[in-house]
Amino acid sequence: MTDRSFSDVSLAALYDALNPWGPSDDFYLDLVMSARSVLDVGCGTGRLLARAREAGHEGRLCGLDPAAAMLVQARGQADVEWVLGDLGSVRWEREFDLVVMTGHAFQVLVGDEEVRSALAAVRQALDDGGRFVFETRNPAVRAWEGWRPERAREVSDAHGDAVRVRHEVETPVLGDRVTFSETFEHARWVGPRVSRSTLRFLGAEALRGFLGEAGLVVHEQYGDWGREPLSPTAPEIITVAGRA
């Protein structure tokens, strides 16, 4: 089941405004442009693959997402394959040079078996020599401590009306899973719309362990979008892996 922020069409339409194009998107766009065939897992509104096509990518581009409301946004780009589903429901056999999971999508895999199943499917989808690239937030930095109601944001919807968005973490945070609510408020709505999510914060060694179990080997890990080395204070764990 997808979170309401992705499954509600009116909320999905706000995603790009809440998450504007930035250094992470440039990082992935460079990778996509250098690959012949690309699978974007959890493609969301599809802007990465759409931008690649607009930039002249002539190969195969495929976006996979379990949220139909997000794909409503993506399907405006007709010359990309958009697939409704997830890595547990769709399978490819050595069809892609590059598989990516952007926007911290990997963190929605909260159970060990979910992680193992997803990684097995990624390995199956990768061609020999292909790369799997994804990022997770570094748990040592404890990013969730900044997800507080007083740090609410406002964005404009398609009509120019303001939507206020705030986050609140359920405490205490135990282990490597963080559950939080995302509340959207609009003057024309009857009441606020609330989405509840859980993310898993795995460290670098735990990630290497799961990847190794799936027959994938880590080639590189970076701490930020400038490809600086991973460190205890780095905000991200950006992983580049391939078939062992």
N, C-alpha and C positions, 0 to 999 in steps of 0.2 A: 504494500500500500504506500502510495506517495504522499508526502506532506502536503497540507492544504495550500501552502504558498506556491506549490508547483502544479497542483491539480485543479485549482480554481482559476478559471480563465482570466478574471479581472486582476488577480494577484500575479499570475504568470506574466501578464503584460507589463508589470512593473519591474521585472527582474533586471533588464538591461539598465534601467535608470538607477536602480539600487546598486548595481555592480558595473559601473562604466568601464569601458575598454582601458586597459592599463598594461604595465610591464609584463605581467603573466601572460596576457593574450599575445603580446609581441613575441615572447619566448616560444609559445606553442605555434604561432603562425610561421615562424622561421622553420620549425621542424616539419610542419605540414607541407610547406612549399618545396621541401627537399625530398619528399617521399612520393612514390608513384600511386600508392593506394593507402587510404587512411580510414580508420574506424575511430570515431569520437564517441566514447561510452559516457552516457549522461550528458548528451550534447546540449540539453536545455533548449534555448531559443535558436540554436544553430548558428550563432553569429560567427564563430571561428571558421567553420567550413564555408559559410557564405562569403566571408571576407577573403578566404583563400581562392574561391572561384572567381571573385571579382578581381583578384590580383593576378589571375591568369593560370591558376592550377588547371591542368588538362587531364589529370588522371582520375581515379575513382575516389570519391568522397562519400562516406557513409556515416550518418549520425543515428545513434541508438539512444532512446530515452523511454522510461516507463510512464511518463506523464503526458497524456494526450494534450493537455492545455499548453504545455511548453512547445509541443510539436505544431500546434496551431500557429505559433509565432514563426517557427522554423520553416514551415512549408511554403512561405512566400518565396523561397529560393527553390525553384523547380528543378534545377539541374544537379541536385544532390539527392542521394538516397536517404530518405528519412524512415526509420523503422521504429515502430512502437513496441517496446518490450525491454527486457534486461538480459544480462549475461546468463541467466538461468533459463530463459525461454527461447533464445535464439542462438544458433551455433553457426560458426564459419570454420572452414578447414584450410589453414595456411593461405589465407586470401589477402592479408594486409602486411605492408612493409612497416606500418606505424599504427600503434593503438595508443590513444591518449585518454586520460580521465582528468579533466580540468576542473577548476572551481571547487577544489577540495571534495569532489564527488566520491573519491575513494573512502572518505570518512563515514559515509552513510552505511557502509558494510560493517555492522556492529557485532555480528556473531562470528566465531571462528569458522564455522562451516560456510557462512556467506562469503567470507574472505577466500577460503580455499576453493569454493566452487567458482567464484568470479575469476580468480587467478588461473585456474585450470582452463576456463573458457578463453581467457586472453591468450594463453600459450597456444591453444589449439588454433586460434584465429591468426596468429603470427606466422608469416613466412620465415624460412630460414634466413637468418641475418636481420630479421625485423626487430624493432625496438618497441618497448612498452614504457611510456613516460607518464608520470602522474605526480601529484604533490599532496602532502598532508601537512597540517600545522604541527610544528614542533611542540610536543606536550610540555617540555621543560619551560617554555615561555608562558604557558597558561593564558592563552589568548582569551579564553572564556571569561576571565575576570573583568574584562572590559565590556562585556555584553550586559550593560545595565540600563534600566528604564530611563534614567536621566540623560542618557546619550541618544535620545530619540533623534530620528532624521526625518526630513520631509522631502518628498519627490513629487513631480507632477505626473498626472496620468495623461492619457491620449487627448483629453479635452482641456488640459492645462490646469485642472483642479488639483489642489494639494492633497497628498496622502501622507499621513504621519505613521512612522514605523518605529516600534520600540522592541527591545529584547529583554528577556529576564531568564536567568539561569536558575534551575531547580537545585537547591542546596540541601544537604551537603553533597559535593561532588565526590563520588567514590570510585576508585579504580580509574580505568581509562575511558569511561563513557560519560558524556556530558549531555544532559537533557535541558532544553530551553524552549521558551515560547516566543513567538514572533507575532506581535499584535499590530494590525493595520487599521487605521481610522480614517474615514472620509466623511465630510460633512453631509453628503447625500445618502449615505448608507444608514440603514435602520440602527445598526450597532456595529461595534468593532468585529473584525474577522481575525480569528486566532489560529495560528498554525503551531503545532508542537513537533519538535524534532529531537532526535538523538544522534550524536556524532561520536565516533570512536577516535581517540588520540593515541596512535601507536608510535612508539619510538623507532629509531633507525634500525636497531638490532632486531626488534620484533618483526619489522617489515622484511628485513633480510631473511629471517627464518621462514616466514610464510612464502616468500618468493622462492626460496630454495626448495621447500616442500613441493611446490608446483612445477619444478623443473625450470625455473627462471633464475638467472644470475644477475646481480647488480653490477653494472658497468661504471656508473657514476652516481654520486649523490651530492647535491648542492644545497646551500643554506639560504640562497635568495635568487632572485631573477637575473642578477648580474653574474651568476655562476660562481659566486664566492664559495669557499669550502664550507661544508657543514660544521657547525660548532654548537656548543650547549646553548648559546644565546641567539642562534640564527632563528628567524621567524618561521622558516619553511624547511621541510624535508622533501626536496625535489629529486625523484628517483628515475634513473634511466636503466632499464633492464632488458634482457633478451633471453632467448632460449639457451639453456645451459649446454 
